[in-house]
Amino acid sequence: MPENIHHSNDTSPDDAAPDIEAAMKQLARGADSIISADELRAKLIKSRQSGQPLRVKLGLDPTAPDIHLGFAVVLQKLRQFQDLGHQAHLIIGDFTAQIGDPTGKSKTRPQLSRAQIEENARTYQEQLFRILAQSRTTIHFNGDWLGKMTFSDVIQLAAKYTVAQTLEREDFATRLAEHKPLGLHEILYPLAQGQDSVAIQADIELGGTDQRFNNLVGRELQRANGQEPQVVLLMPLLVGTDGTQKMSKSLGNYIGINEPPHEMFGKVMSLPDEVMRAYFTLCTDVPEAEIEALLGGHPMQAKKRLGREIVAQYHDAGAADEAQAAFEKQFSRGETPDEIEEYETDGYARPLTALLRECFGISGGEARRLVEQGAVSIDGERLRDANAPFTPRDDAVIKLGKRRYARLKVV
């Protein structure tokens, strides 16, 4: 699979690598925290002097293999390390996925079968190299070492971490305080993830802020095994298109990197203005001074630039231009899009809400609310009576909200 066209070609660490402080500034961009910056600088200097690439670890839990912009934030940071000449080490958690990682919510993440894990891992790998340089990526499955551990090995691993340290994880302590179940297998999960760092002798581990505890466990286990502890670099969790919650496929507030250009652009344009700074910083390479200038201007123009940058990154510049033109045709000038999904129906009269449920798969309550809010029109006529009967007619175009359309085909 071809690499992302906006990243530099593969080069060796000695090919005009930027100076250490420039590298530090690049790697710190958008980061929530680096533990610690001094250690990272020392590792970069040591790598420069020895010519030995750093081993940069990222764990992948193959429970939701479709990559969206939220997960791409940390992948983009990993690509920056690669462009500086270092090696990405991806740990696909085939073993730990069978344990069930705590989600930070009130219940544990469901365990996966081996077949599910293998299928998800394949899907991951098909998408990863749209961002990462394949020649500087090593993929591991942690079952290769965790699956070989004996019960004695597990006891020795558990002896390297205390119960008090484990309960420093906030969601563990909260669940105990609220008398909610906390399984022993969940307590072992951070140790298993930390053992991954020991197994590959990671120099750096990347993750989101929700992985802080697990990544720091890796540092402690490396110390206990006589290794130099890894630097932990944590990235913020990208807010989804709703502007409030973490981007998540389950919440439906995500932008997938495999989505068609016009869908991707349209979702970017639906973002609240207040999240644009985070998206520019975490999802694009636009220089910070230019971001400030864009955000100081008209929000619509800034958002269009953001949409073009993101679409071009995962498709190409031509697709970005076409997506913007289609958006402007549809929304800025109020025109109907050229391509609308067709829905086959009969010609019998029914309540408008029933037709909306059939065409768009929404609930009756949501259909009623949208009609009453004036968010539904048919052939340009806005309808406000949710109980009014409607007789489907051939080629009638239903518009739902700002971006959803259906063309009726009476059969």
Secondary structure, DSSP 8 states (H G I E B T S, - for coil): ----TTS-----TTSS---HHHHHHHHHTT-SEEETHHHHHHHHHHHHHHT---EEEEEE-TTS-S-BHHHHHHHHHHHHHHHTT-EEEEEE-TTGGGT--B-SSSSB-----HHHHHHHHHHHHHHHTTTS-GGGEEEEETHHHHTT--HHHHHHHHTTS-HHHHTTSHHHHHHHHTT----HHHHHHHHHHHHHHHHHT-SEEEEEGGGHHHHHHHHHHHHHTT----EEEEE---B-TTSSSB--TTTT---BTTS-HHHHHHHHHTS-GGGHHHHHHHH----HHHHHHHHTS-HHHHHHHHHHHHHHHHS-HHHHHHHHHHHIIIIIS----S---EEEE-S--EEHHHHHHHHH---HHHHHHHHHTT-EEETTEE---TT-EE---TT-EEEETTTEEEEEEE-
